[in-house]
Amino acid sequence: MAFAWKAAGISYNRYISVASRVVRRSLKEEKRIAAEKRGESDLRFAKWENGKQGEVKNLTDANAAADAQSASS
């Protein structure tokens, strides 16, 4: 028997994301705010060249800048 998320054609990560969002929204206001703060994530990266770490950048900001640059080209 297939899992429901597989039958729906979505990945496990997407399934967990949707399920956790539903649970957070069902909580009372005080608990919901605390749960939403725990659910936030911030992804950062740095490019390494010649054994030295470059500038640390936020992935969301870097993607937005790359999209803007490709749209203007």
N, C-alpha and C positions, 0 to 999 in steps of 0.2 A: 504494500500500500504506500503510495507516494505521500509526502508531506504536503500540507495545504499550500505552503509558499511555493513549492516546486510546481504544483498543479496550476497555480495562478501565474506562473511564468516570471517570478521575481527572484532575486538573489536572497540568500539568508540575511545578509547585512541590511538590505532594504526592508525585509520583513521585520527584523528586530527594531529598526528605526521607527517604522510605522506603529508597531506594538507599544514601544516605550512612549511614543508621543501620545497615543490614546490613553495609556495609564496615567501619564502626567496630567493630561487635561481633565481626567475624571476626579482628581484630588480636590480637596477643599483649598481655598485660596492660599492660606498660610503654608500648607505643605506643598502645594503646587509650585509656588515661587521658589522654595528651597530645592525642589526636585528639578526644576528647569535650569537652575544655576549649575547643578551637578551634571546636567545633560549637555552643557555647552563644551565645545572643544576648540582648541586653538592649535593649528598646525603651523610649524615654522621649519625653515630649511636654510641651509647654507651651502654654498658651492666651495669645494676644496680644490685648490690649485697649488702644485709644487709643495705639498705637505702643510699648507697654511689655510686656515679657515677664512672664508670670505665673509661678507656682511650677512647677518642673520635676517631673513625676510619672512613675513607672514605669507602663507600660501594663498589665502584669499585675495590679499592685495596684489600679489605677484600675478595671479591669474587674471584679475581685472585689468591690470596694466598691459598684459600680453594680449588680451582680447581687444582692448582699445587700440593698441598698436597695429594689430592685424586688420582691424576694421578700417583704419585710416590708410592702409597700404593698398 
